[in-house]
Structures are given as structure tokens and as C-alpha cells.
Amino acid sequence: MKTSRLSRESGATLLSVLLVITLMSAAALAATDALARSVSVSRTSGYRADSFWAVRGALAAGEQVVNELLASLQGNLAADSSLLREPVTLPYERASIIISLRDASNCFNLNSIEGDEGTGRGGKAPLRSLRTLYEEAGIYGNEARQLTDSLADWIDADTSTRPSGAEDPLYRSRAIPHRTGGQKLLSVAEVRAVEGYTSEVMARLDGLVCVRRAEFETLLNINTLTLSQAPLLPALFSRELSITEAERIISSRPEGGWANVGEFLSLPDIMKIAPEMRSDQVLSVASNHVEADIVISSPAGATRITALYGRMADGSFVLQDAYRRSS
């Protein structure tokens, strides 16, 4: 009987010891797991901090690269320039930065529109020029007029509706009521809120329109114009120039581009247009804006940024805008 009681007590003691060991093991495992998570969070936070500073550094580096590379060219860019073909790779602590440049001058600045009586000078463009662009892009007649009037109504500060436009009453009647912007556009994406600007319309305008600060004068770099950008010449330079002629001129551009605007103006298709029917001031062989695709590769992954650099009055380029890209 005594032996049986001792055996039961020993068994209980052993069970207690095993329970304590189990609890201690669980606690140790939990502590180890928590420590691992803490280390992981710390490492991730470190990577994110590195990524943040890498982005800031990349934007500053992009500005320096644009200025240094274009300084040797006096800002002049041509479609076949090696600067636009060859990415620049920069070393960075625990990361690498790859910068690819492209000309971003050739587009219609939607913030530049003014009434039909506008002269098209001083960085402004009359609404009829925007209608011409839309028509050359395949948007015709009443639809082109409705789109341009609606955009002008969206931007202006008054509440007067243009003949084919749209003001606050129309937008207030929508499922989610709102008002017009009443100010300059902040991005091309904002245009999607304007009456008539469907996905199909935006697809037709892709690569032809942009949003720039109003103080930046619109200049077309004739040496980087592409065939898809041909509608910009009839719209901004001369409505007397057909889209077929514009495409022919771009296709026949000499290797390395035209040396100056004068060479371009001496082309037969241009010479036949009366000087008063042309806007020679919108043409240039230099770039007013340069866009940089920046990829930052680090242990945390790849961060992709698009940065826009604009040329100031002194010829230097400064960062104007930047946004992250998903791919």
C-alpha cells in the first residue's frame, strides 16, 4: 500500500515536471517567435528607410544627370540621341539606381487653353487649337467642340456655361454630386472627371495631351516628334498643315535632326504656308521637359518612379513632379 502511494506521488511529480517543461518550452518558442518577428520588422523598417532615402537621392540624382548630360548638348535633343537610348546606372548603398530618360516636351498643355480669341502666344493656346488636335486624333465635329468647351468650363473660375460646355449644375446632378475644378488642372487623371472624357476619348488623347504649370511655355521639339505625335503640328503650329504632311515631314527628318528651326521652316511643305498662318514660336530644337523613369533595386524589392524635370529661364532643369509606378 505504501509502495503504491509513493509510486502515485512520483508519477504526479513527473507529470508536474513535464508540464513545467512544456510551458517553459512554449514560452521559449513564443519568445523566439516574437524576437524573430521583431528582427524581421526591424529589418523591413530599415529597408523602408533605405528605400525612402534612396528615392529622395534618386530624384536629386536624376536632376543632376539631366542637367549634366543636356549641358553638353545645350539642351538640344534628337530622337536618335544616345542620351535617350542608353540608361544611366548609379551605385547606391545596398541598392542600385537605373535612370532612363525621354523627351517630354511634345504634348498639348491642357492648362494653356484660353478663349477662341486667343493669340496662341505667351504660352497660351486658343480653344480652336485644342479642337484641331482632337479632330486630328479622330474626335470630330460636335464631340470635339463639346469636349473642349467642357474642359474650359471645368478650369475657369466663372459659372457661365459655354455653348457646348458643362458647369456646376450638370455635375451636381450626378450620382455623387460635385463641382467643377475652378482652377488649373493638377494632372491628366483629373480630366476623367470632366463631362464627355470617357476611357475611349482618353485613349485617343494618350501621348498627345499633358498637364504642365501654366507658366511653362509650350514648345515642340521638332527633332523628337514621333509619328503618333504628328497631330500636334496642325494643332499648335499651323492648321494649314495636314496630318499627312506632318507625318511625311517627321518621317523624312534627317539623321541627327534639323540643325535649327530655320531648316525646318525651309521645307517645301512649310514654305507654302503663309507666315501669318504659322506659329513659328512653338517650334524648337531643344527640350523644355525631360521625363526620367527611375528604378531603385534593393533587398526590399524594386521601386519605380517617374520624374518630370522642367527647363527654367536660365536653362537649368529642376524637378517638377514625381510619382510611383506599379510596374
Residue pairs with C-beta under 8 A, 6 or more apart in sequence:
44 300
47 298
47 299
47 300
48 300
50 93
50 94
50 95
50 298
50 300
51 95
51 296
51 298
51 300
51 303
54 92
54 95
54 97
54 296
54 298
54 303
55 296
55 303
55 305
57 92
57 97
58 90
58 92
58 97
58 99
58 294
58 296
58 305
59 294
59 305
59 307
59 319
59 322
61 90
61 97
61 99
62 99
62 292
62 294
62 307
62 309
62 319
63 309
63 317
63 318
63 319
65 88
65 90
65 99
65 101
65 292
66 101
66 290
66 292
66 309
66 317
67 316
67 317
69 83
69 88
69 101
70 77
70 83
70 287
70 290
70 317
73 81
73 83
74 286
75 286
75 287
75 311
75 315
76 223
76 257
76 285
76 286
76 287
77 83
77 84
77 103
77 221
77 223
77 224
77 286
77 287
77 290
78 223
78 224
78 256
78 257
79 223
79 224
79 225
79 226
79 253
79 257
80 255
80 256
80 257
83 101
84 101
84 102
84 103
84 224
87 98
87 99
87 100
88 98
88 99
88 100
88 101
89 96
89 97
89 98
89 99
90 96
90 97
90 98
90 99
91 97
92 296
94 298
94 299
95 296
95 297
95 298
96 296
96 297
96 298
97 294
97 295
97 296
97 297
98 294
98 295
98 297
99 292
99 293
99 294
100 292
100 293
100 294
101 290
101 291
101 292
101 293
102 290
102 291
102 292
102 293
103 221
103 224
103 287
103 289
103 290
103 291
104 210
104 287
104 289
104 290
104 291
104 308
105 219
105 220
105 221
105 224
105 284
105 287
105 288
105 289
105 290
106 220
106 221
106 224
106 225
106 226
106 229
106 232
107 207
107 208
107 209
107 210
107 229
107 232
108 125
108 129
108 130
108 133
108 208
108 209
108 210
108 218
108 232
108 235
108 236
109 123
109 125
109 209
109 210
109 211
109 212
109 214
109 216
109 218
110 130
110 151
110 155
110 185
110 188
110 191
110 209
110 210
110 211
111 155
111 184
111 185
111 211
111 212
111 213
111 214
112 123
112 124
112 125
112 212
112 214
112 218
113 124
113 125
113 126
113 127
113 130
113 148
113 151
113 152
113 155
114 124
114 125
114 126
114 127
115 126
115 127
115 152
116 126
116 127
116 128
117 126
118 124
118 125
118 126
118 127
119 126
120 126
120 129
120 236
120 279
120 282
121 279
121 281
122 217
123 214
123 215
123 216
123 217
123 218
125 218
125 236
127 148
127 149
127 152
128 239
129 235
129 236
129 239
130 148
130 151
130 235
131 144
131 145
131 148
132 234
132 235
132 239
133 208
133 209
133 231
133 232
133 234
133 235
133 236
134 143
134 144
134 147
134 148
134 205
135 141
135 144
136 230
136 231
136 234
136 235
136 243
137 204
137 205
137 208
137 231
138 204
139 147
139 201
139 204
142 164
143 196
145 163
145 164
146 164
146 165
146 195
146 196
147 194
147 196
147 197
147 201
149 162
149 163
149 164
149 165
149 166
150 162
150 164
150 165
150 166
150 194
150 195
150 196
150 197
151 191
151 194
151 197
152 162
152 165
153 161
153 162
153 165
153 166
153 167
153 180
154 166
154 180
154 181
154 193
154 194
155 180
155 181
155 182
155 183
155 184
155 185
156 182
157 182
157 183
159 167
159 168
160 167
161 167
166 180
166 194
166 195
166 196
167 180
168 179
168 180
170 195
171 177
171 178
171 179
171 180
171 195
172 178
172 179
178 193
181 190
181 193
184 213
184 214
185 191
185 211
186 211
187 211
188 209
188 210
188 211
190 211
191 197
191 202
191 209
192 202
207 228
207 229
208 228
208 229
208 231
208 232
212 218
212 289
212 310
212 320
213 310
213 320
216 288
216 289
216 310
217 288
218 236
218 282
218 288
219 282
219 283
219 284
219 286
219 288
220 232
220 233
220 236
220 237
220 282
220 283
220 284
221 284
221 285
221 286
221 287
221 288
222 253
222 257
222 258
222 261
222 264
222 283
222 284
222 285
223 253
223 257
223 258
223 285
224 257
224 287
225 232
225 233
225 250
225 253
226 250
227 247
227 250
227 251
229 250
230 243
230 246
230 247
230 250
231 243
231 246
233 241
233 246
233 249
234 241
234 242
234 243
234 246
236 279
236 282
237 278
237 279
237 280
237 282
237 283
238 273
238 277
238 278
238 279
239 277
240 273
240 274
240 277
240 278
241 269
241 270
241 273
245 269
248 269
249 264
249 267
249 269
249 270
257 285
258 264
258 285
259 285
260 285
261 280
261 283
261 284
261 285
264 270
264 283
265 271
265 280
265 283
270 278
286 311
287 311
288 310
288 311
289 308
289 309
289 310
289 311
289 320
290 308
290 309
290 317
291 306
291 307
291 308
291 309
292 306
292 307
292 308
292 309
293 304
293 305
293 306
293 325
294 304
294 305
294 306
294 307
295 302
295 303
295 304
295 305
296 302
296 303
296 304
296 305
303 324
304 324
304 325
304 326
304 327
305 322
305 323
305 324
305 325
306 322
306 323
306 325
307 319
307 321
307 322
308 319
308 320
308 321
308 322
309 317
309 318
309 319
309 320
310 317
310 318
310 320
311 317
312 318
